[in-house]
Amino acid sequence: MFYSALHYARAYLLKTHVQTDSHGDLFDAIKFDPKLKGIYAQYRHLFDYGINARYRLNVYGRADVEKAKPSLEFIEHHIKKLL
């Protein structure tokens, strides 16, 4: 779900000719773009899930997936309106 959110954010940023080369750059672009800053908390939520799964080897179950879904749905809906 995190990478889906990342690709949505990058799609919008490419449309606005903003290039990001790292997760930090992308966080800043989201945080400081007036049209994207509203998704920052949801994006951060999914980023944290991804980091915890990949590097801390947290195991997530169905309940965790259900908690994460609204964040992705919010991001998807928000960015689709901008594209």
C-alpha positions in Angstrom: 0.0 0.0 0.0 2.9 2.4 0.7 4.3 2.0 -2.8 0.9 2.7 -4.3 0.7 5.9 -2.2 4.2 6.8 -3.3 3.3 6.4 -7.0 0.2 8.5 -6.6 2.2 11.3 -5.0 4.9 11.0 -7.7 2.3 11.1 -10.5 1.0 14.4 -9.2 4.5 15.8 -8.7 5.5 14.8 -12.2 2.5 16.6 -13.5 3.7 19.7 -11.7 7.3 19.2 -12.8 8.7 18.5 -9.3 11.4 15.9 -9.2 12.1 13.9 -6.0 15.2 11.7 -5.6 14.7 10.3 -2.1 12.0 9.6 0.4 13.1 12.7 2.3 12.6 14.8 -0.8 9.1 13.3 -1.4 8.1 13.9 2.3 9.2 17.6 1.9 7.3 17.9 -1.4 4.1 16.5 0.1 4.5 18.6 3.3 5.1 21.9 1.5 2.9 21.6 -1.5 -0.4 23.3 -0.7 -2.4 20.8 -2.7 -0.7 17.7 -1.2 -0.1 18.7 2.5 -3.5 17.3 3.3 -2.3 13.8 2.6 0.9 14.0 4.7 -0.4 12.1 7.8 -1.9 9.3 5.7 1.3 9.1 3.6 3.4 9.0 6.8 1.2 6.3 8.2 1.7 4.0 5.2 5.5 4.8 5.1 5.8 3.7 8.7 4.0 0.4 8.0 6.3 -0.2 5.1 9.5 0.5 7.1 8.3 -1.6 9.9 7.5 -4.5 7.6 10.7 -4.3 5.5 13.3 -3.4 8.1 11.9 -4.3 11.5 10.2 -7.5 10.2 6.9 -6.7 11.8 4.3 -9.2 10.8 0.9 -7.6 9.9 -2.4 -9.3 9.9 -5.8 -8.6 8.4 -6.7 -6.1 11.1 -3.5 -4.1 10.3 -4.3 -4.1 6.6 -7.8 -2.8 7.4 -6.3 0.0 9.5 -4.0 1.0 6.6 -6.6 0.9 3.8 -8.3 4.2 4.7 -5.0 6.0 4.4 -4.4 4.7 0.9 -8.0 5.3 -0.1 -7.7 8.9 1.1 -4.5 9.5 -0.8 -5.9 7.9 -4.0 -9.1 9.9 -3.9 -7.3 13.2 -3.1 -4.7 12.8 -5.9 -7.1 11.6 -8.5 -9.0 14.9 -8.1 -5.7 16.7 -8.8 -4.8 14.7 -11.9 
